[in-house]
Amino acid sequence: MDINLNFIIIATPVILFALTIHEYCHALVAFKLGDDTASLQGRLTLNPIMHLDPIGTIMMFLAGFGWARPVPVNPLNFKDPKKGMMLVAIAGPLSNIITAIIAGLVLNYILSDPGFSLDSNSGAYNTFVLILILNVVFGIALAVFNMIPIPPLDGSRVLYAYLPNRLADAYGKFEQFGFVFLIMIFIFAGSIFGKILWYPISILSKLITGFDYYHLSYIIRFLTNQ
């Protein structure tokens, strides 16, 4: 994904929204299930400043996927701690997928118009199309990345809920090393890791918009270089 000033200006609010809605939904579901830890720490909010992680936000620009500051959750406040943590974990990626679907439906409607042309439309109209595409791409990418079962990503919480207690306890101990493990992957196997992630991202993009990731990337490059 090419990065230039136009891209940064338009992508920044989209990325902030994707990260914020992701963490907000974690906090909201936790609150609904009886845990007010995040709420008491000011995380039950749509204010992006409360959720952003500097490194994770930069990664969204550079790699297309990243993370925000994890929402604090106390599973002991849930009736069923394992199930509660799983539901809280799923809420974040699910919010991004729902956002991507909504943006994709609008985008599909626009692109299916026989009279639509990127060359002939106004700058404002094309900017709107670009915002829709970025909502799809970043929403899917954030959801897919966070469902990787490596602590502290959301996928690890889902896997933890289905593991027998002995395995779950052993798996939980890995969390303190999980972030370091992720950084090591980015450093030493970033290109391979990226290719593995882009496969499901491209499939979901195709299902939602009718275009795979590479076609959407072409449109992004075209619109941001005008």
N, C-alpha and C positions, 0 to 999 in steps of 0.2 A: 504494500500500500504506500503510494507516494505521499510524502509529507511536505507541504509548502504552506505559506502564510494563509492562503484561502482555506486550505484544509483545516489548519489549526483553529482558525476563527470559527468555522462552522461546526467542527467536530467537538470542540471544548464543551459547549452546553449539552450536547448529546451524551458525551462520556460522563459528565457530572450527573446527568439525570439517570443514566443506566446504573451507575454505582450507588447513587442515593436511594433510588427506588428498591434496589436489591437489599441494602442494609435496613431500610425502613421496614420492609416486609418481614425480615427476620424479627425485628423488634416488635412489630405489630402482632405477629402470630404468637410470639413468646408471651406477650401481654395478655392476649386473648386466652391463652392456656394457663394463666395464673402466675406468670413470672414477671414482676415489675422491675427487675434489675436494670434492664436497658432504659426503661422509662425514667427511673430515678437518676440515671447518669446522663439524661438529656439526649438519648439516642432514638427516642420515639418521635422523630422529627424528619421533615423533608428538607431541612437545612443541610446542604452538602458539606459545609465546613465541619460539621459534627461527625461525618462519616469517612472523609477522604484519607487515604494513605498515600504519601508523596510518591513512593516507589511504585506502588500498584497503579496509580493514576498515570505516571509516565509510561509504564509498560503498556497501558491501553493505547497510547499514541504510537509507540514503537513496534509493538507486536500484535496489537488488535485485541489482546486479552490481558486482564489484570485483576486487581482486587482492591477492596476498601478496608478500613479498620474493622476487625471482627466485632460484632455486637456481643456484649457480655450477656451470658445466659446462665442461670442457675437451675440445672435440671431437677434439683431436689424440690423445686416449687411445682413441678408437674405431677399429676396423678400417676402417670406412667413415664418415668424419666427417659427411657430409651425411645419410646414412641414420640414423646414431646420433642426431644432433640431432633428426631428425624423430620417431623413436620416443620419445625423451625428452619431446618437446613434446606428443605425442599422449597420453602416459600421464596427464598431469594432468587434462585435460578428460574423458578416458575414465573415470577414477576417479570423477568427479562424476556422470557419466551412469549408471554402474553403481550408485552409491549411490542415485540418484534412482529407478532401476528397481526396486531392492529395496524401497525405501520405498513406491513406487507400487503394487507388487504387494500389499503388506500393506494399504495404504489401500484399494485396489480391493476386497479381500476384505471389509473392514469396511463400506464404503459400500454394497456390493451386498447386505448383509443386510437383508431386508425389515423386520426389527424395529428397525433402527438409526434413531435420531432425535437430532439435536443438542440438542433441547430436553429430552429425557427422560434422557439419560445423565449419569453423575456427572462432576464437574469433572476428576478424574484421568483418566477415559477420554477426555474431550474434549481434554484437554491432550495425550494421546498421539496423537490424531488430528491435532491442530495440528502437533505435532513431525514427523509423517510428511509432512504437506503442505509444511511449510517445507523439509524435506529434498529434496522433489521440486523445489520452486520455486527454491530457492537453488542446488541441484545443477545443474539445467538452465541457469539464468541464468549461473552461473560458467563452465560449459562453453562455452556459446554466445559469451559475451563474449570469452573467451580464445582462441577460434578465429578471431577477426577478424584478418586478415593485416596488422596494423600492428605493427611492432616496438615494444616487446619482447614482445608477446603471442605465445602459442603458435602461433597460426595463421600468423604470419610465418615461424616455423621450418619449418613444413610446406611453405609455398609456396617457401621458399628451397631446399628439397631438390629441387624439381622444376624450378627455373629453370636455364637454361644458365649456365655458369660466369661469362660476362661480365655477364649480367643479375643473377646472384646476388651478384656482387661489388658492383655498383652498389646493389642493394637492401640489402645488408648495411651500407653506409655510411649509410643512412637511419636506422639504429637509434639513433644518438646523438640524433636529433631526435624519435624516435617518442613518447616519454613526453610531451614538450611538446605534440606534435600532438594526443595524446589529451586532454590537459587543455584545449586550445583548443576541441576538439569539445564537451566537456562544458560549457564556458562559453558558447559562441556558438551551438551547435546541439544542446544537450542533449535537448530535447524531441523533435526529429526523430530523433536518434540512438536515443533510448529506444524510440520507436515502431517503428523498423526492427528493433531487437533483440527486442522483445516478440512480433513476428510468429512467428519460428521457436521462441521460447520457448513460446508458446501452443500451437503445433502439436505440439511434443514433449510438453507437458503432457497434451494430449488423447490422444496415442498411448499414453502411459504409464499415465494414470489414468482416461481416459474423460471427463475434464473439462478445458476449456480454462483458460487463466490467469485469466480474469475470473471464472469460477465458483469457482475455488480462492481467489481474492482475497476473494470474498464470504464464503466459509466462514471464512477467516482473520479478517476483520473481525468476523464474528459471534462467533467464539470468543474473540477478544481483548477484546471489549467486554462480555463477560458479567460 
